[in-house]
């Protein structure tokens, strides 16, 4: 399905390119630098088999601790007055402490771990500006494809329930998976080349974990809401 989505996106870009006036000087480009806050889905929105949901059966941690700062940048190309296409890259990473919920060490200290998730999304989007880019306030909506490069790790102390011994270990997996992206925002031009705004992005994706790595779940949810402030520079 995502291959079809990606193909459709490039088909739209090809059509847009043919509609651009031959005077290439009218086609402007810009770079957007963004700083925001990424919020992961709650437990009831993550689905069966998600490693975080499975970990909650044995470990104490707060899913909201995976929320945090995110940075991204976009390269945007205008197509006429109402459309633009973009390619972007982002980055967010969190490390969350956890402990076993029902077990402690022989000296009554907690058996602790760190759960770590890093996601680097590469996005390809098309945006529609209903009032055009000549208006004093420019709302827009868009959609596209996200290619999510991710790394998930569990590091610390663990229990071997075959003999109840405690050992130190590190479980790591990484990969690249494809999903969808939906966005909306508003920006206000400041002079001829600058614009500032706020943008809301929903990224939808799941990473498939290698079953031989020893995780309790077989997927890691990469979805979430990104709220970010944007500064756009045209050229």
C-alpha positions in Angstrom: 0.0 0.0 0.0 2.8 2.4 0.9 4.6 1.7 -2.4 1.4 2.7 -4.2 1.2 5.8 -2.0 4.8 6.7 -2.8 4.2 6.2 -6.5 1.0 8.4 -6.3 3.0 11.1 -4.6 5.6 11.2 -7.3 2.9 11.1 -9.9 1.3 14.2 -8.4 4.7 16.0 -8.3 5.2 15.1 -12.0 1.9 16.6 -12.9 2.6 19.7 -10.8 5.9 20.2 -12.5 4.2 20.2 -15.9 1.8 22.9 -14.7 4.5 25.3 -13.6 4.9 28.2 -15.9 7.9 28.0 -18.2 9.3 31.1 -16.5 11.4 29.2 -14.0 12.2 32.5 -12.2 8.7 32.3 -10.8 9.4 29.0 -9.0 10.7 29.8 -5.5 12.3 27.5 -3.0 12.7 27.7 0.7 14.2 26.0 3.7 12.2 25.6 6.9 13.9 25.1 10.3 11.6 23.6 13.0 11.8 23.0 16.7 9.0 21.2 18.5 7.6 18.7 20.9 6.8 15.1 20.0 4.1 13.1 21.8 3.9 9.3 21.5 0.5 7.5 21.5 -1.1 6.4 24.8 -1.3 2.7 25.8 -4.8 2.1 24.3 -3.7 3.5 20.9 -0.6 1.4 20.4 -2.1 -2.0 19.3 -1.5 -5.6 20.2 2.1 -6.7 20.1 3.7 -3.3 20.7 6.8 -3.8 22.8 6.0 -0.9 25.1 2.5 -2.3 25.9 4.0 -5.8 26.6 6.7 -4.3 28.8 4.0 -2.6 31.0 3.0 -6.1 32.1 6.3 -6.5 34.0 8.0 -3.1 34.2 7.1 0.2 35.8 7.6 3.3 33.6 5.5 6.1 32.2 4.8 6.1 28.4 4.6 9.9 28.6 8.3 10.0 29.4 8.9 9.2 25.7 7.5 12.6 24.8 10.1 15.2 24.3 11.9 17.7 22.1 12.3 17.2 18.4 14.1 19.0 15.6 13.5 18.9 11.9 14.1 20.7 8.6 12.3 20.9 5.3 13.2 21.9 1.7 10.1 23.2 0.0 9.5 24.0 -3.7 6.5 26.2 -4.8 4.2 25.0 -7.6 2.0 27.9 -8.6 0.2 30.0 -5.9 -1.5 27.2 -4.0 0.7 24.1 -3.9 4.2 23.2 -2.8 6.2 20.0 -2.4 8.7 19.3 0.3 11.4 16.9 1.5 12.2 16.9 5.2 14.2 15.1 7.8 13.7 15.1 11.6 15.2 13.6 14.8 13.9 12.7 18.2 15.4 10.5 20.9 14.4 9.5 24.4 15.7 7.3 27.2 13.2 6.3 29.9 14.1 4.5 33.2 12.1 1.5 34.3 12.1 -1.1 37.1 10.5 -4.5 37.6 7.0 -4.1 39.1 6.9 -7.2 41.3 10.5 -8.1 41.9 13.5 -6.6 43.7 17.1 -7.7 44.3 18.2 -9.7 47.3 19.2 -6.4 49.0 15.8 -4.9 48.3 17.1 -2.5 45.7 15.2 -2.1 42.4 16.1 -4.1 39.3 16.4 -1.2 36.8 16.7 -0.7 33.0 16.7 2.0 30.5 14.3 1.9 27.5 15.6 3.9 24.6 14.0 4.9 21.3 15.5 7.0 18.5 13.5 7.9 15.3 14.9 9.8 12.3 12.0 10.4 9.9 12.5 11.3 6.2 9.3 12.8 4.8 8.0 13.6 1.3 4.9 15.8 1.3 2.6 17.9 -0.8 1.0 21.0 0.8 -2.1 22.9 -0.2 -2.5 26.6 0.7 -6.2 27.4 0.3 -5.7 31.2 0.4 -2.5 31.2 -1.6 0.9 32.3 -0.6 0.2 36.0 -1.3 -2.1 36.3 1.7 -1.0 38.0 4.9 -1.8 34.8 6.9 -1.1 31.5 5.1 -2.8 28.3 6.5 -2.0 25.0 4.8 -2.7 21.3 5.0 -0.7 18.4 3.5 0.0 14.7 3.4 2.8 12.4 2.2 5.0 9.5 3.0 7.4 9.0 5.9 10.4 6.7 5.9 11.3 6.1 9.5 14.8 5.1 10.5 14.7 3.8 14.1 16.7 2.2 16.9 15.2 0.6 20.0 17.1 -0.7 23.0 16.6 -2.1 26.5 19.7 -1.9 28.6 20.3 -2.7 32.3 19.4 -5.5 34.7 17.1 -8.4 33.9 15.8 -11.5 35.5 16.4 -15.0 34.1 13.2 -16.7 35.3 14.6 -20.2 34.7 16.8 -19.8 37.8 15.7 -16.4 39.2 19.2 -15.0 38.7 19.8 -11.3 37.8 22.1 -10.4 35.0 23.1 -7.3 33.0 22.2 -7.2 29.4 21.4 -5.1 26.4 18.8 -5.9 23.7 19.0 -3.7 20.6 17.2 -3.7 17.3 17.0 -1.1 14.4 15.5 -0.8 11.0 13.7 1.4 8.5 10.0 1.2 7.9 7.5 3.2 5.8 4.4 5.0 7.0 2.2 8.0 6.3 2.4 11.7 7.3 -0.4 14.3 7.7 0.1 17.9 8.6 -1.5 21.3 8.9 -0.3 24.7 10.0 -0.2 28.4 9.5 2.6 30.8 8.8 2.9 34.6 8.6 5.4 36.2 6.1 7.9 38.6 7.6 9.3 40.6 4.8 10.0 39.1 1.4 12.0 36.0 2.4 11.1 35.2 6.0 8.0 33.5 7.5 7.3 32.2 11.0 4.5 29.8 12.0 3.3 26.8 13.9 2.8 23.3 12.4 1.0 20.2 13.6 2.2 16.8 12.2 0.9 13.3 12.7 3.3 10.6 11.7 2.0 7.0 11.4 4.3 4.1 11.4 5.5 0.9 13.1 8.9 -0.7 13.3 9.1 -4.5 13.1 11.3 -6.1 15.8 13.4 -9.1 15.1 11.9 -12.0 17.1 15.3 -13.5 17.8 16.4 -10.4 19.8 14.5 -11.4 22.9 12.0 -8.5 23.1 8.5 -9.2 24.7 6.7 -7.6 21.7 7.2 -7.8 17.9 6.6 -4.2 17.0 7.5 -0.7 18.2 5.1 2.1 17.6 6.7 5.0 15.8 3.5 7.1 15.6 2.9 10.4 17.3 2.0 14.0 17.2 4.6 16.7 16.5 3.8 20.3 17.4 6.5 22.6 16.1 7.4 26.2 15.6 8.8 26.9 12.1 11.0 29.6 10.6 11.1 29.6 6.8 13.7 31.3 4.6 13.0 31.7 0.9 15.5 32.0 -1.9 
